[in-house]
Amino acid sequence: MPFADQLINESTVLDLIGSLVAVVPDAGLPTLHLAAPVIETLGLRERADLLCDALLSDLPGDYAALAGTIRAASEDEAFRGWLIWPVTSAIAVKAVAEGTTAAFDDAMALLAELTGRLTAEFAIRTLLRHDLDRALELIRDWTTSEDLDVRRLASEGTRPYLPWSTRVPEITARTGVTIPVLNALYRDPEEYVRRSVANHLNDLSRDNPAMVVDTARRWLAEPDENTARLVRHALRTLGKKGDVQALELLGFGPVSVDIAGPVLGSTTVEFGRSIEFSAVLHNRGDEPARVAIDYTVYHRKANGGQTGKTFKLATRTLERDEKLEVGREHSFRAIATRRYHPGMHAISVQVNGVESARAEFELLTESPAPKPERQ
């Protein structure tokens, strides 16, 4: 499987050139030809941007001319794959530069036509940033499309924190502006679309947890056979954070469960090794208790403070007076997304969002700085 950076490569450029030469043989495409040998030195986002700029340079003229060329090229079914990212980006940039409603609306339509050939979720951000209300008006019509890729684009393209994409500040500033799109899609017949809806709602939980819980509660009041699963995925971050309302909605309400521990296997650990911990849960309530059991590792930061990251342990039903021992071995091996700093760390266990005391331990050695990911 290729690395992310390799998804757009020299072969992608040559495929794009070949598709365009077939419909505009006199264009020459000098900038695209120059891009081919240098593209391997760039990160993924930089590669997409380079080809977008090259397209705009090699295909001058107004928006209609560019759109006509792309539609002609798309008549060949081979016009698909990762070349679609820079192509859709060029369409969006050209439409915004032209500044007319006609160009904007046609660009939205053209992105919908092309999204099934890879995705137009990255390019649509340019149009959302330009005129969010107009874009959402058109996107709401997409939610009833017969094309599942267009329906998914309605949700995925408007996600507040879509990976690899540029942000749309107005979406995060107007929290909830995309909820009507999700309301129209949460009972979509396709898992591909529903998964996007769940990820979108999870994104929204960063900024407005109460709104997300209210939305999920409303969906569960009018469910289909897939709604409960969708909501579980959408509330995953709030559940890990111990949000009481989210946990209750997921069936993990207040319980009378004592937590003894966590007990650590050692008070020190070296970078590259693991630390063991265990805890004993005791249901002291009069009824069986359904519990979501998580643990949080509090990592030392460079400034001496600590920041927590929560991990799933288990879900169980504890009978009256039942005791359950839980535990895990947590690794401090090198990962690409974290640098470990020596000093005091801690682990806690939580049950349905209620956290135990922290057990402290010392990380003895520092990890190397992770290499930044190129995007």
ROGU-78899 format. One record per residue (C-alpha): x, y, z; residue in one letter; residue number from 1. Coordinates in pm, 1 decimal. Example, Ala and Ser with C-alpha at 12.3 -4.5 7.8 and 13.67 -1.06 7.14 Angstrom:
2
<rec x="1230.0" y="-450.0" z="780.0" type="a" seq="1"/>
<rec x="1367.0" y="-106.0" z="714.0" type="s" seq="2"/>
***
This chain:
375
<rec x="0.0" y="0.0" z="0.0" type="m" seq="1"/>
<rec x="148.9" y="340.1" z="-95.2" type="p" seq="2"/>
<rec x="223.1" y="612.4" z="156.2" type="f" seq="3"/>
<rec x="-19.4" y="905.3" z="151.2" type="a" seq="4"/>
<rec x="233.8" y="1123.1" z="-30.3" type="d" seq="5"/>
<rec x="255.5" y="870.7" z="-312.1" type="q" seq="6"/>
<rec x="-113.8" y="873.1" z="-398.0" type="l" seq="7"/>
<rec x="-49.9" y="1159.0" z="-638.0" type="i" seq="8"/>
<rec x="269.0" y="1084.7" z="-830.6" type="n" seq="9"/>
<rec x="439.4" y="1125.2" z="-1167.2" type="e" seq="10"/>
<rec x="212.0" y="862.9" z="-1316.9" type="s" seq="11"/>
<rec x="-87.5" y="1069.8" z="-1205.0" type="t" seq="12"/>
<rec x="51.3" y="1372.6" z="-1389.4" type="v" seq="13"/>
<rec x="108.1" y="1173.8" z="-1705.9" type="l" seq="14"/>
<rec x="-244.5" y="1029.7" z="-1690.6" type="d" seq="15"/>
<rec x="-384.4" y="1379.7" z="-1651.1" type="l" seq="16"/>
<rec x="-180.4" y="1508.5" z="-1944.2" type="i" seq="17"/>
<rec x="-296.2" y="1219.6" z="-2160.7" type="g" seq="18"/>
<rec x="-663.1" y="1280.3" z="-2078.9" type="s" seq="19"/>
<rec x="-638.9" y="1651.8" z="-2157.1" type="l" seq="20"/>
<rec x="-436.8" y="1612.2" z="-2477.3" type="v" seq="21"/>
<rec x="-715.2" y="1393.4" z="-2611.2" type="a" seq="22"/>
<rec x="-961.5" y="1686.4" z="-2592.2" type="v" seq="23"/>
<rec x="-733.6" y="1992.7" z="-2626.7" type="v" seq="24"/>
<rec x="-446.0" y="1866.0" z="-2846.4" type="p" seq="25"/>
<rec x="-313.8" y="2215.5" z="-2914.7" type="d" seq="26"/>
<rec x="-284.7" y="2321.4" z="-2547.9" type="a" seq="27"/>
<rec x="73.7" y="2202.8" z="-2505.4" type="g" seq="28"/>
<rec x="33.7" y="2181.2" z="-2125.6" type="l" seq="29"/>
<rec x="389.4" y="2302.8" z="-2053.3" type="p" seq="30"/>
<rec x="336.8" y="2362.4" z="-1680.0" type="t" seq="31"/>
<rec x="197.2" y="2014.7" z="-1624.3" type="l" seq="32"/>
<rec x="494.5" y="1866.7" z="-1810.4" type="h" seq="33"/>
<rec x="730.2" y="2061.4" z="-1581.0" type="l" seq="34"/>
<rec x="543.3" y="1934.9" z="-1273.9" type="a" seq="35"/>
<rec x="591.4" y="1567.1" z="-1356.9" type="a" seq="36"/>
<rec x="960.3" y="1529.6" z="-1263.2" type="p" seq="37"/>
<rec x="943.1" y="1739.6" z="-942.4" type="v" seq="38"/>
<rec x="621.1" y="1613.9" z="-788.2" type="i" seq="39"/>
<rec x="787.2" y="1327.5" z="-599.1" type="e" seq="40"/>
<rec x="968.9" y="1577.5" z="-374.6" type="t" seq="41"/>
<rec x="643.9" y="1717.9" z="-229.5" type="l" seq="42"/>
<rec x="386.9" y="1621.5" z="31.0" type="g" seq="43"/>
<rec x="38.2" y="1512.0" z="-67.4" type="l" seq="44"/>
<rec x="-137.8" y="1846.0" z="-26.2" type="r" seq="45"/>
<rec x="147.9" y="2022.8" z="-203.1" type="e" seq="46"/>
<rec x="119.2" y="1779.2" z="-495.3" type="r" seq="47"/>
<rec x="-251.6" y="1847.3" z="-534.5" type="a" seq="48"/>
<rec x="-193.5" y="2222.6" z="-517.7" type="d" seq="49"/>
<rec x="92.2" y="2208.8" z="-769.9" type="l" seq="50"/>
<rec x="-124.3" y="2028.6" z="-1026.1" type="l" seq="51"/>
<rec x="-419.8" y="2259.3" z="-961.3" type="c" seq="52"/>
<rec x="-200.5" y="2563.6" z="-1031.8" type="d" seq="53"/>
<rec x="-53.5" y="2395.1" z="-1339.4" type="a" seq="54"/>
<rec x="-400.3" y="2325.2" z="-1477.6" type="l" seq="55"/>
<rec x="-504.7" y="2686.4" z="-1430.9" type="l" seq="56"/>
<rec x="-187.4" y="2802.8" z="-1604.5" type="s" seq="57"/>
<rec x="-210.6" y="2561.4" z="-1897.1" type="d" seq="58"/>
<rec x="-585.1" y="2604.5" z="-1957.9" type="l" seq="59"/>
<rec x="-639.8" y="2982.2" z="-1961.1" type="p" seq="60"/>
<rec x="-975.9" y="3133.6" z="-2037.7" type="g" seq="61"/>
<rec x="-1298.2" y="3171.5" z="-1848.5" type="d" seq="62"/>
<rec x="-1472.8" y="2923.9" z="-1622.3" type="y" seq="63"/>
<rec x="-1697.0" y="2791.9" z="-1899.0" type="a" seq="64"/>
<rec x="-1394.4" y="2699.8" z="-2111.7" type="a" seq="65"/>
<rec x="-1232.2" y="2506.4" z="-1827.7" type="l" seq="66"/>
<rec x="-1557.3" y="2331.4" z="-1735.4" type="a" seq="67"/>
<rec x="-1612.3" y="2234.7" z="-2098.7" type="g" seq="68"/>
<rec x="-1265.2" y="2085.7" z="-2124.4" type="t" seq="69"/>
<rec x="-1307.1" y="1885.5" z="-1802.2" type="i" seq="70"/>
<rec x="-1649.6" y="1755.7" z="-1902.3" type="r" seq="71"/>
<rec x="-1510.5" y="1645.8" z="-2237.9" type="a" seq="72"/>
<rec x="-1217.3" y="1469.4" z="-2068.2" type="a" seq="73"/>
<rec x="-1453.9" y="1300.3" z="-1821.9" type="s" seq="74"/>
<rec x="-1633.9" y="1121.5" z="-2104.8" type="e" seq="75"/>
<rec x="-1344.1" y="876.4" z="-2085.5" type="d" seq="76"/>
<rec x="-1404.2" y="643.4" z="-1788.9" type="e" seq="77"/>
<rec x="-1026.7" y="633.1" z="-1734.5" type="a" seq="78"/>
<rec x="-1049.9" y="995.2" z="-1616.1" type="f" seq="79"/>
<rec x="-1060.5" y="904.8" z="-1245.1" type="r" seq="80"/>
<rec x="-848.9" y="837.8" z="-940.5" type="g" seq="81"/>
<rec x="-620.6" y="1082.3" z="-764.9" type="w" seq="82"/>
<rec x="-598.5" y="1318.9" z="-1061.5" type="l" seq="83"/>
<rec x="-956.3" y="1419.2" z="-970.3" type="i" seq="84"/>
<rec x="-838.5" y="1609.1" z="-661.2" type="w" seq="85"/>
<rec x="-639.9" y="1877.2" z="-851.9" type="p" seq="86"/>
<rec x="-897.0" y="1882.4" z="-1133.7" type="v" seq="87"/>
<rec x="-1185.7" y="1958.3" z="-896.0" type="t" seq="88"/>
<rec x="-971.5" y="2210.3" z="-710.7" type="s" seq="89"/>
<rec x="-902.5" y="2397.5" z="-1035.1" type="a" seq="90"/>
<rec x="-1274.9" y="2404.3" z="-1112.6" type="i" seq="91"/>
<rec x="-1356.0" y="2555.0" z="-773.1" type="a" seq="92"/>
<rec x="-1076.4" y="2813.3" z="-788.5" type="v" seq="93"/>
<rec x="-1174.5" y="2924.7" z="-1139.5" type="k" seq="94"/>
<rec x="-1543.1" y="2956.6" z="-1045.5" type="a" seq="95"/>
<rec x="-1468.1" y="3168.5" z="-738.8" type="v" seq="96"/>
<rec x="-1230.2" y="3389.6" z="-938.3" type="a" seq="97"/>
<rec x="-1499.8" y="3449.9" z="-1198.1" type="e" seq="98"/>
<rec x="-1737.3" y="3561.3" z="-924.2" type="g" seq="99"/>
<rec x="-2069.8" y="3488.3" z="-1092.8" type="t" seq="100"/>
<rec x="-2361.3" y="3286.5" z="-960.4" type="t" seq="101"/>
<rec x="-2371.9" y="3090.7" z="-1284.4" type="a" seq="102"/>
<rec x="-2008.9" y="2982.0" z="-1250.4" type="a" seq="103"/>
<rec x="-2053.9" y="2899.7" z="-881.2" type="f" seq="104"/>
<rec x="-2363.8" y="2687.4" z="-940.4" type="d" seq="105"/>
<rec x="-2212.3" y="2505.3" z="-1235.4" type="d" seq="106"/>
<rec x="-1893.7" y="2434.0" z="-1039.2" type="a" seq="107"/>
<rec x="-2103.5" y="2279.0" z="-762.6" type="m" seq="108"/>
<rec x="-2280.5" y="2065.1" z="-1021.7" type="a" seq="109"/>
<rec x="-1954.1" y="1962.7" z="-1187.0" type="l" seq="110"/>
<rec x="-1801.8" y="1861.0" z="-854.8" type="l" seq="111"/>
<rec x="-2107.9" y="1644.5" z="-793.0" type="a" seq="112"/>
<rec x="-2059.3" y="1486.3" z="-1137.4" type="e" seq="113"/>
<rec x="-1693.9" y="1404.7" z="-1064.1" type="l" seq="114"/>
<rec x="-1703.9" y="1304.2" z="-697.5" type="t" seq="115"/>
<rec x="-1768.9" y="937.0" z="-771.0" type="g" seq="116"/>
<rec x="-1439.2" y="914.6" z="-960.9" type="r" seq="117"/>
<rec x="-1246.5" y="977.8" z="-637.2" type="l" seq="118"/>
<rec x="-1402.3" y="1251.8" z="-427.4" type="t" seq="119"/>
<rec x="-1466.0" y="1625.0" z="-454.2" type="a" seq="120"/>
<rec x="-1468.7" y="1671.8" z="-76.6" type="e" seq="121"/>
<rec x="-1143.5" y="1870.9" z="-72.5" type="f" seq="122"/>
<rec x="-1225.3" y="2101.0" z="-364.1" type="a" seq="123"/>
<rec x="-1570.7" y="2190.2" z="-239.1" type="i" seq="124"/>
<rec x="-1414.0" y="2368.2" z="58.0" type="r" seq="125"/>
<rec x="-1314.6" y="2655.3" z="-172.9" type="t" seq="126"/>
<rec x="-1679.4" y="2706.1" z="-271.0" type="l" seq="127"/>
<rec x="-1799.1" y="2672.9" z="88.9" type="l" seq="128"/>
<rec x="-1554.0" y="2941.1" z="197.0" type="r" seq="129"/>
<rec x="-1672.8" y="3170.2" z="-82.1" type="h" seq="130"/>
<rec x="-2049.1" y="3148.0" z="-22.7" type="d" seq="131"/>
<rec x="-2152.7" y="2903.7" z="247.7" type="l" seq="132"/>
<rec x="-2524.6" y="2975.9" z="237.1" type="d" seq="133"/>
<rec x="-2551.2" y="2936.0" z="-140.3" type="r" seq="134"/>
<rec x="-2345.7" y="2617.4" z="-128.6" type="a" seq="135"/>
<rec x="-2558.3" y="2466.9" z="149.1" type="l" seq="136"/>
<rec x="-2875.3" y="2550.5" z="-41.0" type="e" seq="137"/>
<rec x="-2747.3" y="2342.3" z="-332.7" type="l" seq="138"/>
<rec x="-2606.5" y="2071.2" z="-107.7" type="i" seq="139"/>
<rec x="-2942.5" y="2012.9" z="59.3" type="r" seq="140"/>
<rec x="-3072.3" y="1904.8" z="-282.4" type="d" seq="141"/>
<rec x="-2785.4" y="1655.0" z="-300.8" type="w" seq="142"/>
<rec x="-2916.2" y="1472.2" z="4.8" type="t" seq="143"/>
<rec x="-3195.7" y="1326.3" z="-209.3" type="t" seq="144"/>
<rec x="-2972.0" y="1233.3" z="-503.2" type="s" seq="145"/>
<rec x="-2991.8" y="879.7" z="-638.6" type="e" seq="146"/>
<rec x="-2609.4" y="881.8" z="-646.7" type="d" seq="147"/>
<rec x="-2468.8" y="764.2" z="-312.7" type="l" seq="148"/>
<rec x="-2137.7" y="942.3" z="-381.3" type="d" seq="149"/>
<rec x="-2319.5" y="1274.0" z="-415.3" type="v" seq="150"/>
<rec x="-2510.5" y="1211.1" z="-92.5" type="r" seq="151"/>
<rec x="-2184.8" y="1131.6" z="85.0" type="r" seq="152"/>
<rec x="-2026.3" y="1447.3" z="-57.7" type="l" seq="153"/>
<rec x="-2305.7" y="1648.0" z="104.9" type="a" seq="154"/>
<rec x="-2195.7" y="1524.1" z="446.9" type="s" seq="155"/>
<rec x="-1823.0" y="1466.1" z="402.3" type="e" seq="156"/>
<rec x="-1748.3" y="1786.5" z="213.9" type="g" seq="157"/>
<rec x="-1908.4" y="1999.5" z="485.7" type="t" seq="158"/>
<rec x="-1736.5" y="1833.8" z="785.0" type="r" seq="159"/>
<rec x="-1588.2" y="2096.3" z="1018.3" type="p" seq="160"/>
<rec x="-1258.2" y="1910.4" z="1060.1" type="y" seq="161"/>
<rec x="-1224.2" y="1707.7" z="740.5" type="l" seq="162"/>
<rec x="-877.2" y="1545.7" z="729.6" type="p" seq="163"/>
<rec x="-632.1" y="1672.3" z="463.3" type="w" seq="164"/>
<rec x="-860.9" y="1965.5" z="385.9" type="s" seq="165"/>
<rec x="-860.2" y="2340.0" z="439.4" type="t" seq="166"/>
<rec x="-1087.9" y="2468.2" z="715.5" type="r" seq="167"/>
<rec x="-1409.6" y="2656.8" z="646.9" type="v" seq="168"/>
<rec x="-1412.5" y="2910.5" z="933.1" type="p" seq="169"/>
<rec x="-1778.6" y="2997.0" z="887.9" type="e" seq="170"/>
<rec x="-1882.7" y="2636.2" z="952.7" type="i" seq="171"/>
<rec x="-1712.0" y="2633.2" z="1291.1" type="t" seq="172"/>
<rec x="-1824.7" y="2987.0" z="1371.7" type="a" seq="173"/>
<rec x="-2188.8" y="2902.7" z="1294.4" type="r" seq="174"/>
<rec x="-2200.9" y="2577.8" z="1487.6" type="t" seq="175"/>
<rec x="-2492.0" y="2368.6" z="1369.4" type="g" seq="176"/>
<rec x="-2528.7" y="2525.2" z="1025.7" type="v" seq="177"/>
<rec x="-2471.7" y="2181.4" z="868.0" type="t" seq="178"/>
<rec x="-2717.8" y="1993.1" z="1091.6" type="i" seq="179"/>
<rec x="-2999.6" y="2007.8" z="829.7" type="p" seq="180"/>
<rec x="-2773.6" y="1813.4" z="592.7" type="v" seq="181"/>
<rec x="-2712.8" y="1546.4" z="857.3" type="l" seq="182"/>
<rec x="-3082.0" y="1531.7" z="948.5" type="n" seq="183"/>
<rec x="-3156.9" y="1441.4" z="587.1" type="a" seq="184"/>
<rec x="-2892.6" y="1167.6" z="573.1" type="l" seq="185"/>
<rec x="-2873.9" y="987.5" z="906.8" type="y" seq="186"/>
<rec x="-3116.0" y="718.9" z="785.6" type="r" seq="187"/>
<rec x="-2948.4" y="684.8" z="445.4" type="d" seq="188"/>
<rec x="-2964.2" y="326.2" z="314.0" type="p" seq="189"/>
<rec x="-2586.8" y="318.4" z="246.8" type="e" seq="190"/>
<rec x="-2333.8" y="255.7" z="525.6" type="e" seq="191"/>
<rec x="-2080.3" y="462.9" z="326.2" type="y" seq="192"/>
<rec x="-2301.9" y="768.3" z="368.7" type="v" seq="193"/>
<rec x="-2404.5" y="696.8" z="728.6" type="r" seq="194"/>
<rec x="-2040.4" y="658.9" z="830.3" type="r" seq="195"/>
<rec x="-1972.5" y="1008.2" z="699.6" type="s" seq="196"/>
<rec x="-2271.3" y="1143.7" z="892.8" type="v" seq="197"/>
<rec x="-2137.8" y="987.5" z="1213.9" type="a" seq="198"/>
<rec x="-1789.7" y="1132.4" z="1156.8" type="n" seq="199"/>
<rec x="-1939.6" y="1473.2" z="1080.9" type="h" seq="200"/>
<rec x="-2143.2" y="1473.5" z="1402.9" type="l" seq="201"/>
<rec x="-1834.7" y="1361.8" z="1594.2" type="n" seq="202"/>
<rec x="-1645.3" y="1659.6" z="1445.4" type="d" seq="203"/>
<rec x="-1916.4" y="1891.9" z="1576.0" type="l" seq="204"/>
<rec x="-1869.1" y="1756.6" z="1928.7" type="s" seq="205"/>
<rec x="-1539.6" y="1945.5" z="1951.5" type="r" seq="206"/>
<rec x="-1721.5" y="2277.7" z="1957.6" type="d" seq="207"/>
<rec x="-2075.9" y="2208.1" z="2081.3" type="n" seq="208"/>
<rec x="-2118.3" y="1883.2" z="2277.5" type="p" seq="209"/>
<rec x="-2468.8" y="1971.4" z="2398.0" type="a" seq="210"/>
<rec x="-2594.8" y="2026.1" z="2043.3" type="m" seq="211"/>
<rec x="-2446.3" y="1694.7" z="1932.8" type="v" seq="212"/>
<rec x="-2611.2" y="1506.6" z="2218.2" type="v" seq="213"/>
<rec x="-2945.2" y="1677.2" z="2146.2" type="d" seq="214"/>
<rec x="-2916.1" y="1582.5" z="1778.0" type="t" seq="215"/>
<rec x="-2833.6" y="1221.0" z="1859.6" type="a" seq="216"/>
<rec x="-3121.6" y="1204.3" z="2106.6" type="r" seq="217"/>
<rec x="-3360.7" y="1334.4" z="1842.4" type="r" seq="218"/>
<rec x="-3238.2" y="1078.2" z="1589.6" type="w" seq="219"/>
<rec x="-3280.8" y="796.0" z="1839.3" type="l" seq="220"/>
<rec x="-3639.9" y="906.7" z="1889.3" type="a" seq="221"/>
<rec x="-3701.8" y="846.3" z="1515.8" type="e" seq="222"/>
<rec x="-3461.8" y="562.5" z="1436.4" type="p" seq="223"/>
<rec x="-3426.3" y="293.5" z="1179.6" type="d" seq="224"/>
<rec x="-3234.2" y="-30.5" z="1222.5" type="e" seq="225"/>
<rec x="-2898.6" y="149.0" z="1176.2" type="n" seq="226"/>
<rec x="-2944.6" y="457.4" z="1392.7" type="t" seq="227"/>
<rec x="-2813.3" y="315.7" z="1720.7" type="a" seq="228"/>
<rec x="-2488.6" y="206.8" z="1555.9" type="r" seq="229"/>
<rec x="-2447.0" y="545.2" z="1385.7" type="l" seq="230"/>
<rec x="-2501.3" y="728.9" z="1715.0" type="v" seq="231"/>
<rec x="-2246.3" y="510.6" z="1895.7" type="r" seq="232"/>
<rec x="-1985.4" y="606.5" z="1637.9" type="h" seq="233"/>
<rec x="-2085.7" y="973.9" z="1642.1" type="a" seq="234"/>
<rec x="-2059.0" y="997.7" z="2021.9" type="l" seq="235"/>
<rec x="-1728.9" y="811.0" z="2052.2" type="r" seq="236"/>
<rec x="-1521.8" y="1116.6" z="2140.5" type="t" seq="237"/>
<rec x="-1771.0" y="1247.3" z="2395.5" type="l" seq="238"/>
<rec x="-1790.9" y="900.6" z="2546.8" type="g" seq="239"/>
<rec x="-1413.4" y="885.6" z="2588.7" type="k" seq="240"/>
<rec x="-1419.9" y="1230.6" z="2748.7" type="k" seq="241"/>
<rec x="-1672.8" y="1105.6" z="3003.7" type="g" seq="242"/>
<rec x="-1954.8" y="1330.9" z="2887.9" type="d" seq="243"/>
<rec x="-2236.5" y="1222.4" z="3118.6" type="v" seq="244"/>
<rec x="-2521.3" y="1304.1" z="2878.5" type="q" seq="245"/>
<rec x="-2355.0" y="1121.8" z="2590.0" type="a" seq="246"/>
<rec x="-2284.7" y="816.9" z="2805.3" type="l" seq="247"/>
<rec x="-2643.1" y="807.9" z="2929.0" type="e" seq="248"/>
<rec x="-2766.3" y="822.3" z="2571.7" type="l" seq="249"/>
<rec x="-2541.5" y="526.0" z="2493.1" type="l" seq="250"/>
<rec x="-2691.3" y="330.0" z="2781.6" type="g" seq="251"/>
<rec x="-2421.9" y="393.9" z="3041.1" type="f" seq="252"/>
<rec x="-2601.1" y="591.5" z="3310.1" type="g" seq="253"/>
<rec x="-2496.8" y="660.9" z="3672.0" type="p" seq="254"/>
<rec x="-2394.9" y="347.6" z="3863.0" type="v" seq="255"/>
<rec x="-2275.6" y="263.4" z="4212.8" type="s" seq="256"/>
<rec x="-1945.3" y="106.6" z="4116.6" type="v" seq="257"/>
<rec x="-1634.1" y="148.8" z="4328.4" type="d" seq="258"/>
<rec x="-1291.8" y="156.8" z="4161.1" type="i" seq="259"/>
<rec x="-999.0" y="13.8" z="4356.7" type="a" seq="260"/>
<rec x="-686.7" y="126.7" z="4178.1" type="g" seq="261"/>
<rec x="-534.8" y="154.3" z="3936.4" type="p" seq="262"/>
<rec x="-239.4" y="-42.4" z="4070.6" type="v" seq="263"/>
<rec x="76.9" y="-12.2" z="3863.5" type="l" seq="264"/>
<rec x="321.8" y="-291.8" z="3790.9" type="g" seq="265"/>
<rec x="609.2" y="-46.8" z="3834.7" type="s" seq="266"/>
<rec x="667.7" y="312.3" z="3938.6" type="t" seq="267"/>
<rec x="907.2" y="371.6" z="3648.7" type="t" seq="268"/>
<rec x="916.7" y="286.9" z="3278.7" type="v" seq="269"/>
<rec x="1174.2" y="349.3" z="3006.4" type="e" seq="270"/>
<rec x="1083.9" y="484.6" z="2665.0" type="f" seq="271"/>
<rec x="1019.1" y="192.8" z="2430.0" type="g" seq="272"/>
<rec x="882.7" y="-29.9" z="2705.9" type="r" seq="273"/>
<rec x="537.5" y="-78.9" z="2859.2" type="s" seq="274"/>
<rec x="374.8" y="-31.1" z="3196.6" type="i" seq="275"/>
<rec x="113.5" y="-265.9" z="3339.0" type="e" seq="276"/>
<rec x="-181.4" y="-157.3" z="3547.6" type="f" seq="277"/>
<rec x="-492.4" y="-314.9" z="3694.4" type="s" seq="278"/>
<rec x="-801.6" y="-208.6" z="3885.1" type="a" seq="279"/>
<rec x="-1089.6" y="-385.2" z="4056.4" type="v" seq="280"/>
<rec x="-1446.7" y="-268.8" z="4000.3" type="l" seq="281"/>
<rec x="-1716.4" y="-351.0" z="4256.1" type="h" seq="282"/>
<rec x="-2087.2" y="-302.1" z="4187.0" type="n" seq="283"/>
<rec x="-2233.8" y="-192.6" z="4520.2" type="r" seq="284"/>
<rec x="-2573.2" y="-105.5" z="4372.6" type="g" seq="285"/>
<rec x="-2894.1" y="-301.3" z="4411.4" type="d" seq="286"/>
<rec x="-2924.4" y="-368.2" z="4036.9" type="e" seq="287"/>
<rec x="-2698.8" y="-493.7" z="3757.2" type="p" seq="288"/>
<rec x="-2479.4" y="-213.3" z="3624.5" type="a" seq="289"/>
<rec x="-2395.7" y="-167.1" z="3257.1" type="r" seq="290"/>
<rec x="-2053.9" y="-4.6" z="3248.0" type="v" seq="291"/>
<rec x="-1819.8" y="152.1" z="2993.2" type="a" seq="292"/>
<rec x="-1466.6" y="112.5" z="3125.1" type="i" seq="293"/>
<rec x="-1188.9" y="337.4" z="2994.2" type="d" seq="294"/>
<rec x="-846.7" y="445.1" z="3109.3" type="y" seq="295"/>
<rec x="-663.8" y="774.2" z="3067.1" type="t" seq="296"/>
<rec x="-289.2" y="820.1" z="3038.1" type="v" seq="297"/>
<rec x="-172.6" y="1163.2" z="3149.6" type="y" seq="298"/>
<rec x="138.6" y="1240.5" z="2947.2" type="h" seq="299"/>
<rec x="391.7" y="1493.0" z="3066.7" type="r" seq="300"/>
<rec x="420.4" y="1792.5" z="2832.8" type="k" seq="301"/>
<rec x="734.6" y="1988.7" z="2748.0" type="a" seq="302"/>
<rec x="628.1" y="2267.3" z="2987.6" type="n" seq="303"/>
<rec x="591.2" y="2025.7" z="3279.0" type="g" seq="304"/>
<rec x="211.6" y="2002.8" z="3272.5" type="g" seq="305"/>
<rec x="10.4" y="1697.9" z="3179.6" type="q" seq="306"/>
<rec x="-241.1" y="1620.0" z="2907.2" type="t" seq="307"/>
<rec x="-470.6" y="1318.2" z="2908.2" type="g" seq="308"/>
<rec x="-552.4" y="1071.1" z="2631.8" type="k" seq="309"/>
<rec x="-833.1" y="821.7" z="2690.1" type="t" seq="310"/>
<rec x="-842.6" y="461.6" z="2566.7" type="f" seq="311"/>
<rec x="-1118.5" y="202.6" z="2567.0" type="k" seq="312"/>
<rec x="-1090.5" y="-94.0" z="2801.3" type="l" seq="313"/>
<rec x="-1420.8" y="-280.9" z="2794.7" type="a" seq="314"/>
<rec x="-1796.9" y="-270.6" z="2828.6" type="t" seq="315"/>
<rec x="-1959.0" y="-507.7" z="3074.8" type="r" seq="316"/>
<rec x="-2268.0" y="-569.3" z="3281.5" type="t" seq="317"/>
<rec x="-2178.2" y="-618.8" z="3646.6" type="l" seq="318"/>
<rec x="-2427.3" y="-812.6" z="3853.6" type="e" seq="319"/>
<rec x="-2520.9" y="-695.6" z="4200.5" type="r" seq="320"/>
<rec x="-2213.0" y="-716.7" z="4431.6" type="d" seq="321"/>
<rec x="-1998.5" y="-848.4" z="4145.1" type="e" seq="322"/>
<rec x="-1629.6" y="-763.7" z="4132.2" type="k" seq="323"/>
<rec x="-1433.0" y="-739.5" z="3808.3" type="l" seq="324"/>
<rec x="-1059.5" y="-700.8" z="3763.6" type="e" seq="325"/>
<rec x="-950.2" y="-507.8" z="3455.4" type="v" seq="326"/>
<rec x="-607.1" y="-417.5" z="3331.3" type="g" seq="327"/>
<rec x="-379.6" y="-355.4" z="3041.4" type="r" seq="328"/>
<rec x="-20.2" y="-316.3" z="2936.6" type="e" seq="329"/>
<rec x="28.2" y="35.3" z="2794.4" type="h" seq="330"/>
<rec x="316.0" y="82.3" z="2552.4" type="s" seq="331"/>
<rec x="555.8" y="375.2" z="2530.9" type="f" seq="332"/>
<rec x="698.7" y="267.2" z="2197.9" type="r" seq="333"/>
<rec x="765.5" y="536.1" z="1937.3" type="a" seq="334"/>
<rec x="464.9" y="657.2" z="1738.6" type="i" seq="335"/>
<rec x="448.4" y="917.6" z="1463.8" type="a" seq="336"/>
<rec x="208.6" y="1151.2" z="1643.2" type="t" seq="337"/>
<rec x="359.0" y="1190.7" z="1990.2" type="r" seq="338"/>
<rec x="684.2" y="1286.5" z="2158.1" type="r" seq="339"/>
<rec x="727.5" y="1149.0" z="2507.5" type="y" seq="340"/>
<rec x="892.5" y="1371.8" z="2769.9" type="h" seq="341"/>
<rec x="1067.1" y="1224.8" z="3074.4" type="p" seq="342"/>
<rec x="916.7" y="1289.2" z="3415.7" type="g" seq="343"/>
<rec x="596.7" y="1214.7" z="3602.7" type="m" seq="344"/>
<rec x="303.8" y="1062.3" z="3415.8" type="h" seq="345"/>
<rec x="-18.0" y="909.9" z="3550.5" type="a" seq="346"/>
<rec x="-294.7" y="662.0" z="3472.7" type="i" seq="347"/>
<rec x="-656.5" y="665.0" z="3585.2" type="s" seq="348"/>
<rec x="-954.7" y="436.4" z="3522.1" type="v" seq="349"/>
<rec x="-1303.8" y="564.5" z="3459.1" type="q" seq="350"/>
<rec x="-1644.5" y="397.2" z="3470.5" type="v" seq="351"/>
<rec x="-1932.5" y="567.9" z="3290.5" type="n" seq="352"/>
<rec x="-1738.0" y="891.7" z="3295.3" type="g" seq="353"/>
<rec x="-1653.3" y="881.0" z="3667.2" type="v" seq="354"/>
<rec x="-1276.4" y="881.5" z="3711.9" type="e" seq="355"/>
<rec x="-1065.1" y="710.6" z="3974.0" type="s" seq="356"/>
<rec x="-767.9" y="865.0" z="4150.4" type="a" seq="357"/>
<rec x="-453.7" y="887.2" z="3940.6" type="r" seq="358"/>
<rec x="-162.4" y="649.9" z="3988.2" type="a" seq="359"/>
<rec x="167.6" y="820.6" z="3909.5" type="e" seq="360"/>
<rec x="479.9" y="678.3" z="3749.8" type="f" seq="361"/>
<rec x="797.7" y="819.5" z="3602.2" type="e" seq="362"/>
<rec x="904.7" y="794.0" z="3240.4" type="l" seq="363"/>
<rec x="1283.2" y="773.9" z="3255.4" type="l" seq="364"/>
<rec x="1395.4" y="854.0" z="2901.0" type="t" seq="365"/>
<rec x="1279.3" y="1090.3" z="2629.3" type="e" seq="366"/>
<rec x="1166.1" y="978.1" z="2286.2" type="s" seq="367"/>
<rec x="1304.8" y="1132.9" z="1967.9" type="p" seq="368"/>
<rec x="1090.2" y="1402.5" z="1812.4" type="a" seq="369"/>
<rec x="841.3" y="1246.0" z="1568.9" type="p" seq="370"/>
<rec x="889.0" y="1327.6" z="1204.0" type="k" seq="371"/>
<rec x="617.8" y="1566.4" z="1086.2" type="p" seq="372"/>
<rec x="367.1" y="1418.3" z="844.3" type="e" seq="373"/>
<rec x="365.3" y="1580.3" z="502.3" type="r" seq="374"/>
<rec x="14.6" y="1664.5" z="385.5" type="q" seq="375"/>
***
